[in-house]
């Protein structure tokens, strides 16, 4: 059986909101669990709620021994790295504000994490980011805050939230391309839907169980192809 380590944030963990009260819970129908049930793989999930790429590096060191026993390490980061201090923006929208991890720093730290994984003999595979459901997210972050100020910071366009988030998604593809690492596209299947916002929880950030099912279905063929390509490359290196 293939053993896969998963490093990431709350999307990787399978966190969703309960419909009745908005409470965050870990779903048993997460894409990681669904993939484990459908494919001949065992997923060791080390993802954590709120994790940035820096937290990912900490998790790698913390779970170093466990990850050494895996065949591949899937990683999904960026959704928290691109997020802002919305309280600060709500209070002072005209001031400059920095995300949790600026995009160039994000690319460098993601590259560093990949090198750490590779140095231990493991094979990293990156997941792209599911999009943001911009209007849901906007209403979520405006709760108990100054909505007009937040909209002012967004240049009067709520969709700029998604544009900003997508810049980090492109950064994931950039890192993968420059490091020769497979990046599995779980973004496009959402954009292909006319109603993709219904695949997200009310916070607009977390895919709901329907969204996790879509991710699992997307990974059905792509995981196997990614693993096979890595194994083929390893055999080529060994022959040389």
N, C-alpha and C positions, 0 to 999 in steps of 0.2 A: 504493500500500500504506500502511495506517495504521501509524505508528511510535509505540510506547508505551514510556515509561520506567517502570521499576519500582524504587521505593525501599522498603526494608523490612529485615526481620530474616532469620533463617535459614530460616523458612518460605517467605518470598519467594524466597530463594536456591535452595531445593530441597534443603536438607540433610536427610539421613536417616541412620539407623544401619544398618550392615551386620549381618545376622542372625547371622553366625558369631562376630563378635568385639566388636560394639557400637561399632566405629569410625565416626566421623562422616565422611560423604562427600557430595559434591554429586551428586544423581541426575540422569541425563539424562531421566528421566521425571517431572520436576517439573511442577507445574501451569503454570508460565510457558512451559516448552518445549512442553507438550502444547497449550496455547492457540495458540502460535505455529505449530504444525504443522497444527492443525485450522482456524484462521481465517486470514484474509488480513491478518495483522498481523506486525510485526517488534518483538520485545521486547528492549529494551536494559536488562539487569538490573544494577542498582547496589545490590542488597540485600547485606547483610553479616551474617555469623554474630555473634550477640550484640548486635545493634544495638538501642539504645533510641531514643526520639524525639530525644534530644540528638544521638546519632550520625547520625540521619536528617538533621538540620539541617546537620551537618558534611558529610555525603555530598552534599547538595544543592549546597552551595557548592563542593565539590571537583569535582563533575561538572556544573557549571553550563553549560559550553559544549555538552556532549553533550546535556543535557536540553533545551536551547533548540531542538534540531532535532526534538523529539518532538511529537506531536499531543496526547497525553494523558499524565498522570503518575499511575500507580497507586501507592498507598501502603498498607503494612500494618505497623503498629506497635502495641505494647501488651503483647505476650507476655513481653518482657524487662523492660519498665517495671514490671510488677506483681510481679516476682520478688524474693525476699528473700535475705539472706545466711544461708544455712542452717547454716553452720558456727557463726555467732554464736548463732543460735536453738538449735542443738543443745547449746551450752555453757551458755546462760542463757535458758531459755524464758520466765521470768517478767518479763524486762526488756522495755521497749517496743522494737519494731523497725520500721524504715521500709523500704518497698520501694525499688527502684532509683529510681523517680520517683513520688511521691505522686499520687493520681488527679487532684486539682484542678490540680496543676502539669502533669500529663500533658495534660489538656484544653487548658490555655492554650498549652503549647508546640506541640501539634498544630495548634492554630488559627494560631499564628505561622508554622508551616511552610507551611500552606495559603496564607496571605497572601503568603509569599515566592514560592511557585510561581505564584500568580496575578499577582503584580507583574511577572513575566517573560513574561506572556502565555500561559502554559501552563494546561491545564485539569486540575485534580486530581480523582481518583476514589479513594475510600477502600474498602478491603476490611475486612470484619469479621474477627474472630479465630476460627480453629478452636478448639474447646474443649480443655480439658485432660483427659486420661485419668487421673483423680485417683488411682486405686489404683496404676497403673503409676508415676506421677510420685512418689507417696509412697515407694514402695519404692526408687525411683532415688535420691531425695535422702537417704534414710536409710542408704545404703551408707557404711560407715566413719564413721557418726555415731550419736548417741544417739537411737534411734527413739522411745523413750518420751518424751523431752523434746520432740521435734518434734511428736508427737501431742498432748502437753499444750498446746503453743502453739496447735495447731489446735482446741483446745477438745474434744478427744477424738473429733472427727469428720473423717475423711479427706476427705469431700466438701466441706468448707469450702475446700479448695484450689480446686476448680472454681468455688465461689461467688465467691471473691475474684477469680479470673481473669475471670469473667463480668461483674463490676463494671466492669472496664476495657473489656470488649467493649461494654457499654452506654455507656461514655464515648465510644467511637468513634462510635456512632449519635448521641449527643448533639451532638458536634462537627459531624458531617455535617448534622444538622438545623438547627443554629443558623447554619451557614455556607452553607446551601443547596447542599451538595455531595452528589453521589450516594454512597451507601454500599451496596456489593454484599454481600448476606448469604451468606457461605459457612459460617455457623455452624449454621443450622437443618438443613441436610441431614445433618449428623453426628448431631444430637440425634434426628432422625427414625429413626435406625437403632437396633435393639435391642442391637446388638453393636458400637457405634461404637468401643470401645476397641481392637478388632482392626484399626482403620484407623490406629493410631498405633504408632510405634516403642516399644521397651522403656523409653525414658525418659519416655514419657507426654506429652511436649511436642511432638514433631515428627510430623506426619502421615507415614506410610510411603508407598510408591508407590501403594498402593491408595487412601490418603487424598488424595494429589495428583490421582489420576484423578477422584475424586469432586469435588474443587474445580474441576477443569477442566470437567467436565460441568456443574457448577452455573453456571459463568461463560459457558457456551456462548451462551445467549440474553441474559443480563443485561449482558454487556459491550456488545453491539451496541445494546441499548436505552439504556444509559447514554450511550454516545457520541452516539447520535441525539438524545437529550434535550438534551445539552450543545450540540450543533450548532444545534438548533432555537432554543435560548435565545440563542445568539450572533447568529443571524440576526434575531431579534426586537430585540435591542439595537442592531444595525447599522441596522435600519429606523428605529428611534426617533431 
